[in-house]
Amino acid sequence: MSEEPASGTTHFGFRDVPVGDKQKLVGEVFSSVAGKYDLMNDLMSLGIHRVWKRYFVATAQVKPGDRVLDLAGGTGDIAALLKDRVGETGELVLGDINGAMLRVGRDRMTDRGNVRGFEYVQCNAETLPFPDGSFDLVTIAFGLRNVTDKDAALREMLRVLKVGGQARVLEFSEVKSDWFKPIYDFHSFNILPKLGKLFAGDADSYQYLAESIRKHPAQDALKAMMADAGFARARCRNLSGGIVAIHDGWKA
């Protein structure tokens, strides 16, 4: 989707920043929006994000008793959906680098009565604190684009999977219809920041989120990255004309 930044720097939205600064800057964004994150998702997508997430979970390779890691688990919506799939004997680990997001997720899950079978771990997707072969399924929804070293995160996802296990990435991607691109761009850069200012008191964070989507690798590029990381049968499926895409890979 975009040209590579200069050596020693990385993208933070449309800005190039030192590699060591991105994690802190992304952390500030999500600490700022954590309390309004779910409301803003509904407003930004007109609620369609819930359909994407349900489909993402419904088509995952998971069964009762499985152990699942949900990275960038945020406010727990993916984990809540996965709970029905893994059942009472399964385990769900919510991992997120941002403590504020993780606390919101934990509180929401507790309020729903989802306590048993859940674990919360503040962790960096690039260096996961789990042994090799720990999980049957690893998911990350709308989080990979915020990771500084995406290749490292993909390698770590592969490492912690059991043989035969699946990794799933749900992420904004590249819109495929030429007629829709200007409409999507107008919504992203004119509407989202205004919604952020009005409902979350933070236009800048939603400006970053719109920019980060444009800097994220497009469908074929991310599929190639998964293959390079060592995943077998890497594949991609577009949803809503490429606004988002699901990427899958397996550990051989």
N, C-alpha and C positions, 0 to 999 in steps of 0.2 A: 504494500500500500504506500510505502514511503521510502525515501533514500536513507541509507544508514548514517547515524551520527558520527562525528569525528571520534578518533581513537581517544579512549579515556572518558568519553561522555556517553550519555544515553538520553532517550526521549523522556521528557515529562510534559505530556501534551505536545504542543508545537515548539516547546523550548528544548534546547539541549542543555543538560545539566551534568555536573560530575557524577560518575557512576555511584559514588558513595553517598550522594545526597538524595537519590531518588526514593529510597526506602523511607526516609524521614518525611519527605514532601508528600508521598502517598499516604503515609500514616496521618499526617495533619488533615488531609482531605477527609479520610474516613472517620477520624475522631470528630471532625466537625459535623458530618452528616449522619452519624450513627443513629441518633434519636429519631430522625425523620426519613431514614433510608427506605423503609417499606412504603410509606406514603408517597415518597418521590418516585419510586419505581412504578407505582400504580398510575401516578399522574403522567409520567414520561411516556409510558407505553400504552396508556389507556387500558391498563389491566392485562394486556396480552402477555406480559412476562410470566404470569401465573400459568397460562396455557403452555408456554414454552417449557417451563420447569416441570409441569406435570408430564408432558410428553418425554422429556429428558429422563425422568425417573422411571416412567412406565415402560420404556424401551431398553432400560439398562439390564445388563447381565447380573442378576442378583436373585437370591432365593432365601427362604427362611434359614436362620442360623448363620448367615454370612457375617463377616466383619468388614465394615465399610469405613473408609476415610473420606470425609467431605472437606476439601481444602477451600480456603476463603469462605468458610461456612457461615460467616456473617451472622445474620439474624435467624438462621436455623430453618428457613423455609424448605430447602432441599432435604435436610436431615429429617424434618417432620414427615415429608412425603416418603422418604426411604424407610422410615420406621415400619410402615405397613408392609413393606416388602421383606424386611429381614425378620419381622415377627418378634415374639418375646425372647427367643433364644439367640437372636442376633445382637451384634454390638455396633454402635455408631460412634465414631470419633469426629468431633467438629474441630477442625484446625483453622486458626486464623492468626495472622501476624499482628492484627490490631486488637488490643485489649478492650477498647470501647465497644467495638463491634461484637466481640466474643461475649462480653457481659450482657449486651442487649439480647443476643441469641439465647444465652443461658436463661435469662429472666423470662423471655417469651416462652421457651420450651417448658420451664417450670410452671408458668401460669397455665399452660395447656394440659398439665398433668404428665408431660413427657419427662420422666426422671430416670426410671430404670433403663439400663442399657445404653446410656449416653455418657460420653466423656468429652471434656473440653480441654484443648491443648493450645496454648499460644505458641505458634511456631512459624518459622520461615519456610516456605515451600521449596526454597533452594537447598536447604539442609535439614531434612526432616529427622526428628528425634525418634525414629522407629527402626526396629531391626529389619533386615532383608526378609521379604516374603511374609509380611504381617497381615496383608489385607486381600480380600477377594475382589474388591472393587474400590477404585479411587476416583472421586469426582471433583471437579472444580467448575463452578458456574459463575461467570462474570467476574473472574478474579485473575485469570492468567495474564490479561493485558496490563495489569498493574505490577506484575513481577518484573524485577530488574533483569534477571538472567533467566529467560524463559527456557533456554536449552537445559540449564541446570535443574530447573523445576521438573521438566519432563523426564530427565534421567532419574531424579529422585522418586517420581511417581512410579516409574518402571521398577526401580530397586525394591520398593516396599510392597509391590504386588507379589502374590503367589503365582506360581506357574499356572497359566491358563486364565489368570485374572484379567480384568478389563479396566482400562482407564477411559474416562469420559470427560470431555471438555465442552462446556456450553459457553459460547462467547459471541459478542457482537462481531460481525464480519463485514464483507464487502457486498453492498447491494448490487444485484445483477441487472435490474431493469434500468435502462438509460432514462426513460421517462420519469422514473420515481426518484432518481438520485437528487435532482434539485429540490424536490419537496422534502426529502429526508434531510438534506443539508440545511434547509431553512429551519426545519423543526429542531435540528441539533444545535445550531449556532444562534438562533434567534429566540426560540421558545424555551429550551431547556434552562439556560441561565436565568431567564425571567421567572420561571417556575421555582428555581432554586432560591432566588432572592425573596420571592413572595412567601413560600411555604417553609423553607429551611433557613432563611436569613443568610444565604451563602451562594451568590452567583458564581464566584470564581471556581469553586469546587466542581460545579456542574459544567462550567466552561472547560475545565480540565477533562472531565469525563467524556465530553463530546470529542475533544481533541484526541484523547487516548484511543478512542475507537478507530480513528483514522490512521493512527500509527501502529495499530495491531496488525500482525501478518494476515494476509488474505487467506482464503480457504486452501488453495493449493500449496501455499508457502507453509502454513501450519501443518498440513498433512505431511509434507516433506520433512519438517522439523521433527515430527513424531517418529517417522521412519528412521531418521538419522540418530534419534535418541535410543533406538533399539526396539521399538514397538513393531510387532508383527501385524500384518493386515490393516495398516492404518487406513482410515477411510473418513469421509466427510459427508454430512447431510445438511442441506440448507433448509431453514425454516423461514417463512414469511419473505420469500424472495431474496434471501441472503442477508437480511437484517441481522439475523443470528445464524449460527451454524453449530452443529454437534460434530465433534471429532472423536473418533474411537480408535483405540489401539489395544493389543493384547500382549501379554508376556508369554513368549514361547518357551 
